[in-house]
Each structure stands twice: as structure tokens, then as C-alpha cells.
Amino acid sequence: MQAKTNILNLPTQEFVHPGTRACTGCGLSIAYRVGLKALGKDTILVVPPSCLTVLQGLFPVASTKLPCLNVTFASTAAAATGILATLKTKGNDHTTVAGWAGDGGTSDIGLQALSGAAERGDNFIYFCYDNEGYMNTGVQRSGTTPIGAVTANTPFKGKLQQKKDVPAIMAAHKLSYVAACSAAYPLDLYDKIKSCLHLPGTKYFHIHIPCPPGWGYDPRYGIKIGRLAVETGYYDLYEIVNGEFRLTAASEKLIEKRKLTPVREYFRAQSRFRILTDEQINEIQRQIDMKWDGYYKKGE
Amino acid sequence: MYMIENGNTAAALGVKLCRAGVIAAYPITPQTPLTEKLSEYVELGDMKAEYIPVESEHSALAVCIAASSAGARVFTATSANGLLYMHEQIQWASGARLPIVMCVVNRAVGAPWNVWNDQQDSISQRDTGWIQIYCCDHQQIIDTVIKAYWLAEKISIPIMVCYDGYILSHTYMPFDLPDQEKVDAFLPPFQPDYALNPDEPANLNTVTLPDVRIDTKGQLAHGYMEIRYLLQEELRTTLQIAADAEKRFAEIFGRGGNPYIEPYRCDDADYVAVGLGSITYQLRVCVDTLRKEGIKVGVMGVRYYRPFPDAVIAGALKGKKGIIVFEKALSYGYEGALASDLKSALYEHLAGTGSLPAVQNLIAGIGGREIHTDDLTQNLRAATQGRISREPAWIGLKI
């Protein structure tokens, strides 16, 4: 792998104007800003209705400096296919096409179009920014909301079901590249985007996005909470290159450390998990430990 | 060059002659032979286009919307539930002002499942801001596809070219295949005002406010309402531009006529049958029969359903004793949508003139129920002798 990017050699060119309409402390504004730096100027974006629609601003003003097509909720990946098809007819093989959709727009309503495009092998990058709920419409549960999270439509019992593992679903499409990233580790995101630009077919990125209003924490703690998710082994940073899985960045380092921060700290930092009992947290801890035992064995 | 082929092939040949650059389609009967034919042209290299075999009709139109936004001439086709599944994208395409051409091979919608012909599918999309043109034979199918691209790109409004499933899509008829050079002369390459481009970034279809707003240069930009008003205004002026398209087409190809309506023996008629699509050609046989009996009837096919050529229709029907609207679709809970629209046009243009004809509504061929010419003749004769019923009368109903 190429030399890792650091804050000193990260390109200074910005593709997101300052002063977007994102909430204070929005994790997406970090991932989007750094993600566009990695994608570069020769890029066309596709965005379905989501927090990003709001972040980008209201007509006739836009906060993104790249061309962007806003499309219907379910059609991000199909629209990316359409742009690619036109570029092909024009003999353009250099422009990158990138879809940026939320977790609802990906794991729920957009999954069919995404699966279709991935199966066809259409050459674009799909980003799912996962703030674990329909945050733009007022914090309702989505397919990727984790078990135990209180949302506007799981108001008392919290979500009773597991988080849908979308990167695993996409990996099952035998893609050239699948990555799990976090807004709390933007340079890992940057390096991963750079490393896969040349790979064929559909590339899938899943980005964990701390969300102050949706998760219930003071906006200044977004990065801390994003990091806690990784340090507790609850959310892992990894990439799957042509079927080869490997942990990256802070998750990779956890293999050497062999010590995870108790997941209780992650849960107790957010009000959405307030209804989780100690027994439930212990059960989740047991599952995390089992998963990591597997990683440790694989690493030996 | 004259050839004998089916209606779906006529449509496919039209799309090929128009050099569509991106085609996206999902299979549904009776549309499938049309898009199979296009995939054949592309794989054989007879047509230089990207053919995208999408996983749903919703995505078929998503591909077309995006490809068109990026500057390609695009095509898709569907039928029945496929068209209904597209509904969100259909509205999006007209709101985004994209010159997409789509063939709708008319078929009944579920439930219950039925694969045969009626027109409930496209009639259900009446209010979406698309132009709808109905065809009566294979020559009209291929010619309309070619005219549709010219018109759509002139005004940036998408067009549905509608023709009856099986009755036209799967039957073989002779038609003239236009020369490629003539089509190229008629239809220049697609050059949109803006296409997605990193050198000239723009954010398309962003959230637009209820009121107007100043842009970064201090200019007043449209609100949502202004954008929608312009769609309505430009759809109405399309009626004039359609005449230009017809004239241009006639100059190059030597055929054409009234783009909005197709009257047959209407001039001296007391009663006129009105309909959309192939049924109006079948009704010509009924008209000939009744004329022999001394009943002065004619038939008028409506080719443009949206925008509705109200003035032309009212002008053609002025002073008639009765209009009998035959429809293969219903606005359930009331009557056929064409009958309602026609009454509205007659009222608007003829109320108070003393020449307002009575209108009757007959429903036929729902879900592919065989339409016997004798039944049509009998009903048309009965309608000239008095009102059959206040409610729409169903022809061939066995209940």
C-alpha cells in the first residue's frame, strides 16, 4: 500500500464550500469534505434525498463545487449507471462517478438498485454514509440502526433487531473493493478512496457517521464517539480487496493491543442507548469479544 | 423502403434511426420484443449505444434520467405495472425537463393479473407533465418515435409514444422504413443547454423553496412554483411546436397531416365516434357500415392526449349532434378520462353557442376483452338513436 496520508500532506483544495447547512458537529460534513478531496475535481456526484441534500444547500445556491445530480430516493446506483453510460458514449474514461447516499437510501430503499448496478459491474464508487437512522426526516429506525437504539419510531423499546451488514452484502457481490470507514478516521477514508480509484467495477464504501441530534450527545464529542465505536471493537475499519479482508488503521492496531475498550463506554456516551440494560450490554460485549477472538486467531 | 414487420420492431427501428445513445429497459410483456430487438442491434454493432439491462423499471427510468442529464439521447419502453412502478421517476423526468422518449406498449394493470391490451396504464399517467401521443398503425409508431425526439429536445419535455399491446405490438403490417440520411436531416444530434460536466459544475434538482430567491450573482431565481408554471406553459405551447414538427417531417418524408387528431368521414357527420389508438381504425369499418344505412357518422382519433388539443377538437366537433367516446380505460369512480376531457373542451369552446354536442361514453376491451366490430357498430348505431345510459356503457360485458 502507498504511503499513508497525514494532515500535513492532505491536499488543500476544497470541493465543499464552508458554511454548509449541516447540523453543528455533523460527522458527514467531515467525511464528505475529505472524501471529495480524494475523489478530486474530475468527478460527477449522485445524491438521493438525505442529510446530504440538506448539507448541499437550497436552490439556487450549492455548497458542493463538483457537478451533482440529485435523484429519487431509490435510484442512486441506477443514476450512477446512467451517467457512466453517457460518459462511455462520449469516449470519456477518466471522469469518476460517485454516489453518496445515507443508510436508509442504501440499506433499505436503495438496495435493489445498488445490487443491480454492482451485479452489472458498473464502474463507480458508492458511498453509504451511515448515521444509523433516517436522521433527515427526524430520526426514524433504518436497516442499519443498531439493536437497542431509541428512535422516533422505536420510542420506548428501542430497535429490537440487529443492524443490517451492508458491506457484507456488497462483498457477496464479489466486488473489487469494499471498505468500512468512519468519519472519526478521515485519513483512513482518504487513503482507501485513493487506493481503489483504479479498480474495476463497483466499489463500495460504508462510513460510520456520528450524528449529534440522532444519537444524543453534545456536538463537540462526535469524533470521540466515532473513535469509541472503533476502540471498543463495536464498529471495525477494514477493506476487502478482491475478496481479501484486512483490518485497517485503528482497528488494525487493536490486533496488536489485544485490548478493547469496554463497549459500555460507547453506549453510555449517547442518549439513544439509554434503555439498554446491563445484561443487554454484557451480551453485546460477549458478541464483540467473540468476533475479535476470530480476528486475533486470523492475525496469528 | 417498404417492409412488413410487427409494431415493436417498427418502434425499435425508429429508435435506431434516431441514434439513441443510451437505452435502459426491464422486461415486461408485451414490451419485450421491442427492447430485445434493440439489444440485438447493439450487440451486433448495428447501433452505437449503451444498452443497460436494469433490475427494475424504476431503475430503467433512473438510468435514462441520469444519462439524459449527462447529455445522451435516451430511450426506454415499458407496459402496465412497469409503467406504474416508474411513476415517481416519470414525474421526476418532466420536472427535471429531460427530453426522454419512452414507448408505452399499452396493457391492462393488475390486480388481478392480466397481460392483454387496454390503456389503463398510460391514462393513469395523464397528469405527470409528459406529452402523450397515441398511434393507430405501424407507420405512425415509427414516424412518431422520430418526431417525438425532435419535439422533446426542442422543448425539453419527455414524451410517451403509446400503442396498443398485441393489436399493434405483435401484429405484422407493411410500413415505410425512413432513410437514415433523411432522419439525420430531420433530427440533429442532441445538444442540451447543460450536461453534467466537471469543468462546469452545477447541482441539478436541488431543494427549491416555495418562494423565489436571490442567487449568488444577485439575480432572482425561480421558486418551485415558477418552475412548475413554466412546465404547464411550455406544454401548452407545445401544441404549436407539434405543428412545426409535422410540417418539417412532411417536407422531408412526404407524409403527415393533422398532428393532433385524425378525422375520418367527419365533415358532414351528425355523430362522431372518438377514441385513442387502434380502436379508432376499427371504428372506421363501423362508420362505413352505418353510412350505408344512411346514418351520418364519422370517427376521430385523438393522437395528442397531453397536451390536450382542446381547441382543435372542439372546432372539429362543433355543431355535431352527438359524440360517442370509446375508451379502453376509466377514471374509476366516474367515467373515461378522455370523455371528461372532451366534455371540458366542448364546454370551454362551445358553451352558449347553441352547438354543444351531447357526449356519451362507451367502455370497451378492458383487459383485452375481444372487441367485435359488429358490437361496436351496434353500439354506435344505438348511440345515434338516443342515450344508451347516463353511466359509461360497457361493451361486451357478460354480467
Contacts between the chains, C-beta under 8 A, distances in Angstrom:
chain1	res1	chain2	res2	distance
A	41	B	198	5.9
A	42	B	198	5.0
A	43	B	198	6.2
A	44	B	70	7.3
A	44	B	196	5.1
A	44	B	197	7.9
A	44	B	198	6.5
A	46	B	66	6.9
A	53	B	206	7.4
A	53	B	207	6.1
A	54	B	207	7.3
A	56	B	203	6.2
A	56	B	206	6.4
A	57	B	203	7.8
A	57	B	206	6.8
A	57	B	207	8.0
A	58	B	206	6.6
A	58	B	207	5.1
A	58	B	208	7.1
A	58	B	209	5.9
A	58	B	213	7.2
A	59	B	206	4.6
A	59	B	207	6.5
A	59	B	208	4.1
A	59	B	209	7.1
A	59	B	213	7.1
A	59	B	221	6.5
A	60	B	213	6.4
A	60	B	215	4.0
A	60	B	216	7.6
A	60	B	221	3.8
A	61	B	213	8.0
A	61	B	215	6.7
A	61	B	216	6.2
A	62	B	202	7.8
A	62	B	203	3.7
A	62	B	206	6.2
A	64	B	201	7.6
A	64	B	203	6.2
A	65	B	201	5.8
A	66	B	198	6.6
A	66	B	201	5.4
A	67	B	196	4.6
A	67	B	197	6.0
A	67	B	198	5.9
A	67	B	200	7.4
A	67	B	201	4.3
A	67	B	202	5.8
A	67	B	203	7.5
A	67	B	204	7.9
A	68	B	201	7.6
A	68	B	202	7.8
A	68	B	203	4.6
A	68	B	204	6.9
A	69	B	66	5.9
A	69	B	69	5.4
A	69	B	70	8.0
A	69	B	196	6.0
A	69	B	204	5.2
A	69	B	205	7.0
A	70	B	203	7.1
A	70	B	204	6.2
A	70	B	205	4.0
A	70	B	206	5.8
A	71	B	62	6.4
A	71	B	65	6.9
A	71	B	66	6.8
A	71	B	92	7.6
A	71	B	205	7.4
A	72	B	58	8.0
A	72	B	62	6.9
A	72	B	88	5.4
A	72	B	89	6.1
A	72	B	92	5.5
A	74	B	58	6.0
A	74	B	62	7.9
A	74	B	88	8.0
A	75	B	58	6.5
A	75	B	59	6.3
A	75	B	62	3.5
A	75	B	65	7.7
A	75	B	89	7.0
A	77	B	59	7.9
A	78	B	54	6.3
A	78	B	58	7.6
A	78	B	59	3.6
A	78	B	60	8.0
A	78	B	62	3.6
A	78	B	63	5.3
A	78	B	66	7.4
A	79	B	62	5.1
A	79	B	63	7.2
A	79	B	65	6.7
A	79	B	66	3.8
A	80	B	66	7.2
A	81	B	24	7.8
A	81	B	52	5.9
A	81	B	54	7.5
A	81	B	59	7.7
A	81	B	62	7.9
A	81	B	63	5.3
A	81	B	66	7.3
A	82	B	22	6.7
A	82	B	24	7.0
A	82	B	52	7.5
A	82	B	62	6.5
A	82	B	63	3.8
A	82	B	64	6.5
A	82	B	65	6.6
A	82	B	66	3.0
A	82	B	67	3.9
A	82	B	68	7.8
A	82	B	69	7.8
A	82	B	70	7.0
A	82	B	74	7.8
A	83	B	66	4.9
A	83	B	67	6.8
A	83	B	69	7.4
A	83	B	70	4.7
A	83	B	196	6.4
A	85	B	21	7.9
A	85	B	22	4.5
A	85	B	24	7.8
A	85	B	50	3.9
A	85	B	52	5.8
A	85	B	63	6.7
A	85	B	67	5.1
A	85	B	72	6.9
A	86	B	21	6.9
A	86	B	22	6.0
A	86	B	50	7.9
A	86	B	66	7.7
A	86	B	67	4.6
A	86	B	70	3.6
A	86	B	71	5.9
A	86	B	72	4.0
A	86	B	195	7.8
A	87	B	70	6.8
A	88	B	50	5.6
A	89	B	21	4.3
A	89	B	22	6.5
A	89	B	48	7.6
A	89	B	49	7.2
A	89	B	50	5.9
A	89	B	72	5.6
A	90	B	71	7.4
A	95	B	198	6.0
A	112	B	55	6.1
A	112	B	56	6.3
A	112	B	59	7.6
A	113	B	55	7.0
A	113	B	56	7.4
A	113	B	58	7.5
A	113	B	59	5.0
A	113	B	62	6.8
A	115	B	55	7.0
A	116	B	54	6.1
A	116	B	55	3.1
A	116	B	56	7.2
A	116	B	59	6.0
A	119	B	55	7.5
A	120	B	52	7.4
A	120	B	53	7.3
